[in-house]
Amino acid sequence: MTVVIIEDEQPARERLAELLKQVMPEVNIVANHDNVQGASEWFRQHPMPGLVLLDVQLADGTAFDLLKRVKIDCPVIFTTAYSKYAMDAFKAKSIDYLLKPVKKADLERALEKLNEFKQLFTHSESNLAVGNVAPKPEYKKRFIIRLGEHLKTLNVENISYCISENKGTFARSFEGLNYPMDHNLDALEQLLDPQQFFRINRQYLINLKAIAEMKVYTKARVIVKLNPAAKDTPIVSSDRAADFKLWLGGDLP
């Protein structure tokens, strides 16, 4: 099995590599990384491994920052010294969550679990070896909108941006009309094509075509003027600014 280890502490990386070889002598560790940027670039340029051992706290961010940048479509086992990230890890569909220092018995159980659930993953090393490519995900093309007793359809291409306000979520059309949505922004972020829509902050999910003007703001943040105009001109949050620029340049997957 091919394995990638992403861990910012060298002793921990070496320990994981040694434990893997003890538990699975045939293992092939194809890459080691200690930061989000380097790991992101590696995944964009190489086929998926059979397994990723992923530390939560990395040199330039967290494992969840990495998962926002690239789709790791293979089994993941999280490692961390902090149990507080367990819920986020399981939301990320990980195989297991191991507390450091990782014990051999815990790693063995995690690998046994991996064997049990291997069929749930869309990629496998055998498929990649013969050149098979996973199908592209299907994104929403339209939504059903409820307006009182009436129903109508809203095509995704007509959505300028989605906004969360007053405990509700609304889609703003390019014609300037607001439509109540049954999904919150977290759900819409998964349903809409990430090549076309980007979550710039907690309140706004915007269409690339809706951007009318951009200006640099403090701490590398960006002010975005939308078409049609939003009530309050939105600002790209500091934790999203780097990915926003990658998205603008077409460099996010």
Buried (B, 14 or more C-beta within 10 A) or exposed (E): BBBBBBBBBEEBBEBBBEBBEEBBEEBEBBBBBBBBBBBBEBBEEEBBBBBBBBBBBBBBBBBBBBBBBBEBEBBBBBBBEEEEBBEBBEEBEBBBBBBBEBEEEBBBEBBEBBEEEEEEBEBBBEBBEEEEEEEEEEBBEEBEBEEEEEEEEBEBEBBBBBBBEEEEBBBBBBEEBEBEBEBEBEEBBEEBBBEBBBBBBEBBBBBEBBBEEEEEBEEEBBBBBBBBEBEEEBBBBBEBBBBBBBBBEEEBE
